[in-house]
Amino acid sequence: MRSLTKNLGIFIVPFLIVFLVRVIGVTMRYSFKNSCSLAQARLDGNCIFVFWHQKFFPLLYSHRNSRINIMVSQHRDGELIARALKLLGFTVTRGSTTRGGMKACLVMRKVVKQYDLAITPDGPKGPRYHFSGGPITIAKLSKRPILSVGIGASRAKYFSSWDHFMLPIPMSRINIVFGKVHYIKKDANEEMIRQILTRELNEINRVAEVF
């Protein structure tokens, strides 16, 4: 019985997630700022989007069916998320740049040749707002740029999870703010780049939260 319930959950929950994304997403009013950075990042290929784990929900609707690949961890919750993402038109790579280290980064170096990448540098389990080195390593290996994304909702529910997950209220306004385009040189100081990207992400999120 427990096995049956587990299998039913793996089948049903992704559809419930997709239903929630579509029901709320269709009511949200999106505003995109600094879109010129997005055009610049995609000028000669794909790019690596980075954004805080807390804020990813609005992007599931705004960027569905957009040839974006998302790395999802191998744990059971990851399986539910991976199935939901595929139903929304994303492609999925299983693994973690945090736990899989260089192996996962080498995989994503190949994937970015075909798709944009979307990475939460503080995911999948935190600490919140801590920028891990995975996206920086992928950018060095692939020579593709990092583009920070800030997200804000005019009305939202914040949960008591590790990331204080943000769920926009239906009919809310959504600001999506793109940061600067960052090409990372192979000899760049990783800690310095992490600090720069962390400051930028925090800043554009503050901008996105102003309505």
Secondary structure, 3 states (H helix, E strand, C coil): CHHHHHHHHHHHHHHHHHHHHHHHHCCCEEEEECHHHHHHHCCCCCCEEECCHHHCHHHHHHCCCCCEEEEECCCHHHHHHHHHHHHCCCEEEECCCCCCHHHHHHHHHHHCCCCEEEECCCCCCCCCCCCCCHHHHHHHHHCCCEEEEEEEECCEEECCCCCCCEEECCCCEEEEEEEEEECCCCCCCHHHHHHHHHHHHHHHHHHHCCC
